[in-house]
Amino acid sequence: MSDTVPIEHATWLRSGDFTEADEPLRLFAAWFEDAKKAEPSDPDAMALATVDADGLANVRMVLLKGFDERGFVFYSNEESQKGRELAANHKASLAFHWKSLRRQVRLRGAVTTVSAAEADAYFATRPRSSQIGAWARRQSRPLESRLAFEKAIALNAAKFGPVPRPPFWIGYRVTPAVMEFWHDRPYRLHDRIEFRRADAAAAWTKTRLYP
Ligand SMILES: Cc1cc2nc3c(=O)[nH]c(=O)nc-3n(C[C@H](O)[C@H](O)[C@H](O)COP(=O)(O)O)c2cc1C
């Protein structure tokens, strides 16, 4: 960024990329479309933060598998660390970082599980190898050796014709009460917009935050 225009006169200082900024879901949809075009891999990757029984935060990446006015959906193993944490505390935070676009979206809210029918429908779209893997993976528990894992995969591959969804493989939906959009601007004078609502039926209020 050149300093030929003094900062107090710079047009870029006025706002970031919030062209559809009155409704966060529409804005997210627009940014997600941009990310699908710009990101070389996993534009749908998001950091999922939960807390354990001691209140210690835990964060890991998951993939966004759908979003609409009800919330943001990912799939996992309910017996995993995150599954146990979400069963005890039905709240989570998600963060997307689209590096190529220099944009971040954060959201926080209550977590519910998706219906069995919805999870079945998504599981049915997975490749057979992923479906078998879902049965073989005892996610977050100690694995004696890679060989033991190979055996579990072979056993499950032999066991099934069409592979049903494992009952422990479920979908989670985060319904945001807060959504924040952040866009990089020169000299760390970034632009941030936060949307808040009291509950899922309430209207969003929008606030610009200092970067
Ligand atoms: C890009 C990326 C996407 C991932 N997507 C998922 C996912 O959708 N679901 C999932 O259970 N784990 C996913 N993982 C693995 C998790 O980050 C994590 O290792 C695993 O879920 C166990 O976490 P836990 O022990 O906290 O439950 C992904 C990892 C990466 C790096």
PDBQT file of the ligand as one rigid body, heavy atoms in Angstrom, charges set to zero:
ROOT
HETATM    1  C1  LIG A 301      -9.283 -29.517   7.408  1.00  0.00    +0.000 C 
HETATM    2  C2  LIG A 301      -9.781 -30.510   8.430  1.00  0.00    +0.000 A 
HETATM    3  C3  LIG A 301     -11.123 -30.906   8.399  1.00  0.00    +0.000 A 
HETATM    4  C4  LIG A 301     -11.614 -31.802   9.357  1.00  0.00    +0.000 A 
HETATM    5  N1  LIG A 301     -12.945 -32.126   9.330  1.00  0.00    +0.000 NA
HETATM    6  C5  LIG A 301     -13.452 -32.906  10.315  1.00  0.00    +0.000 A 
HETATM    7  C6  LIG A 301     -14.871 -33.131  10.379  1.00  0.00    +0.000 A 
HETATM    8  O1  LIG A 301     -15.667 -32.617   9.571  1.00  0.00    +0.000 OA
HETATM    9  N2  LIG A 301     -15.329 -33.920  11.386  1.00  0.00    +0.000 N 
HETATM   10  C7  LIG A 301     -14.494 -34.481  12.323  1.00  0.00    +0.000 A 
HETATM   11  O2  LIG A 301     -14.983 -35.194  13.197  1.00  0.00    +0.000 OA
HETATM   12  N3  LIG A 301     -13.161 -34.266  12.293  1.00  0.00    +0.000 NA
HETATM   13  C8  LIG A 301     -12.627 -33.484  11.318  1.00  0.00    +0.000 A 
HETATM   14  N4  LIG A 301     -11.268 -33.234  11.278  1.00  0.00    +0.000 N 
HETATM   15  C9  LIG A 301     -10.413 -33.830  12.337  1.00  0.00    +0.000 C 
HETATM   16  C10 LIG A 301     -10.545 -32.972  13.605  1.00  0.00    +0.000 C 
HETATM   17  O3  LIG A 301      -9.805 -31.772  13.465  1.00  0.00    +0.000 OA
HETATM   18  C11 LIG A 301     -10.103 -33.714  14.876  1.00  0.00    +0.000 C 
HETATM   19  O4  LIG A 301      -8.785 -34.205  14.730  1.00  0.00    +0.000 OA
HETATM   20  C12 LIG A 301     -11.013 -34.898  15.211  1.00  0.00    +0.000 C 
HETATM   21  O5  LIG A 301     -12.368 -34.591  14.937  1.00  0.00    +0.000 OA
HETATM   22  C13 LIG A 301     -10.865 -35.296  16.679  1.00  0.00    +0.000 C 
HETATM   23  O6  LIG A 301     -11.154 -34.171  17.491  1.00  0.00    +0.000 OA
HETATM   24  P1  LIG A 301     -11.578 -34.340  19.032  1.00  0.00    +0.000 P 
HETATM   25  O7  LIG A 301     -10.630 -35.350  19.634  1.00  0.00    +0.000 OA
HETATM   26  O8  LIG A 301     -11.430 -32.981  19.637  1.00  0.00    +0.000 OA
HETATM   27  O9  LIG A 301     -13.004 -34.830  19.070  1.00  0.00    +0.000 OA
HETATM   28  C14 LIG A 301     -10.747 -32.350  10.342  1.00  0.00    +0.000 A 
HETATM   29  C15 LIG A 301      -9.399 -31.948  10.352  1.00  0.00    +0.000 A 
HETATM   30  C16 LIG A 301      -8.922 -31.045   9.418  1.00  0.00    +0.000 A 
HETATM   31  C17 LIG A 301      -7.486 -30.599   9.483  1.00  0.00    +0.000 C 
ENDROOT
TORSDOF 0
